[in-house]
């Protein structure tokens, strides 16, 4: 009996060991169940035991079917000139913190006027308002060329960030060929191109210029632009009217030796000069688009392409100098070939000026747009300061914009310059806001060269406290999303007129957006991509 019991004990022990080994072998090693979790009772395993139901997985907010109205589109820009401290900084020797306060004051002023873009001059004459390997610091920022500002902050990055935080596009404005503002070169930095590459320079009148006919100059300018586009979250590269310099009576631009070296057989000097500028514009477009296809390339040329007495396609004007014949800028060709994203001609004349009527030139540019966005440059700096008595009328600017709006192929305006409607003529600015700029607009959008698929943003939750409203996304935002326009209201029919809160994302795949606390029942979000297109508009009821 004892022997039988011992055998039975041994058999039971081996049976248990075998069962344990078998169970261990079949256990998954991933730590996760291989099938769905069963929450109902198992009748074969304690069927009478109480069951704890698992909580439901959180669900993203569902957009309402409510339709927000389309936001109007119109370019509303202002030039902020830094050369000679025209607009900003007020003084090159001001402390950096004061310069920052002054810049923010400009941004806030024009944001309050419902502008949507600033055109900020970051290269005046071979210098830079940013740390560069290709140009010295500007004396208009620090008081001495080549001297860095007294801060660890990058001024350009900061200006872009603050502009975007207010929903303002940042167009980086550069002067390509101007090398100096006068012939006094002692104050130039050792790193200025005049000192590094004297053979690039041509003296004309009271200034030095980069020689547009030299391949080395073209390569240098392409590098300058690439450095900016690669390193900064700008919305556009912007050139003004300075290509070849405005002609000086009885003085020839001294580039004959370069012309003799590089001209094509039978090519006139005028055509050769135009070809130099054409090739720069084409190459700049390619450089910009290869780096960031969404960065715009805009030109703000002198207002007259050619006078009609020189070319039947020209405007019925009698301008003393023109783009094509004197500055060697064939701006129509650039539009025809799609080398620029927008053209912003400077029409700084009154409506009925005898030699160059603002009205007549509006009509001409409206007909000669070649499917390129055209905005009109207005000159409020002339108000109460010009020999043309029409500028004594504070309503001249409003009359000009009202006329521009009757032309469907012109999409907006820009104003030279920032101080002209801030330090003076504030009555003109208020007329503009109360009668024409009384509502905010979006700047015109652009179409990418190739189609793209953008993931629809999904809002997971919205939480608000006394300080902030936090919008949490279900997934990181698609990198094509550039910013969001957020509005809040307690009634659906109030959403469209609610204050717009821009939140800049900049393609950073944000997971959370924050705005000043809205604490409202309804929330509307317009998602904007790099090209300025509205990807989707969503309206939510906040639980």
Secondary structure as UniProt FT lines:
FT   HELIX           2..25
FT   TURN            43..48
FT   STRAND          75..80
FT   HELIX           83..85
FT   TURN            92..93
FT   HELIX           96..112
FT   TURN            113..114
FT   STRAND          117..123
FT   STRAND          127..128
FT   STRAND          136..137
FT   HELIX           139..142
FT   TURN            145..146
FT   HELIX           155..165
FT   TURN            166..167
FT   STRAND          169..174
FT   TURN            186..187
FT   TURN            190..191
FT   HELIX           193..196
FT   HELIX           198..200
FT   STRAND          201..204
FT   TURN            205..206
FT   STRAND          207..210
FT   TURN            212..213
FT   HELIX           215..231
FT   STRAND          236..239
FT   TURN            249..250
FT   HELIX           256..262
FT   TURN            265..266
FT   HELIX           269..291
FT   TURN            293..294
FT   STRAND          296..299
FT   TURN            308..310
FT   TURN            312..313
FT   HELIX           323..327
FT   HELIX           331..336
FT   TURN            337..338
FT   STRAND          342..346
FT   TURN            351..352
FT   HELIX           358..367
FT   TURN            370..371
FT   STRAND          373..378
FT   HELIX           380..382
FT   TURN            383..385
FT   HELIX           389..392
FT   TURN            394..395
FT   HELIX           396..404
FT   TURN            405..406
FT   TURN            408..409
FT   STRAND          410..415
FT   HELIX           418..421
FT   TURN            422..423
FT   HELIX           426..435
FT   STRAND          459..464
FT   STRAND          468..473
FT   TURN            479..480
FT   STRAND          481..489
FT   HELIX           492..497
FT   STRAND          501..504
FT   TURN            506..507
FT   STRAND          512..516
FT   STRAND          522..529
FT   TURN            530..531
FT   STRAND          534..541
//
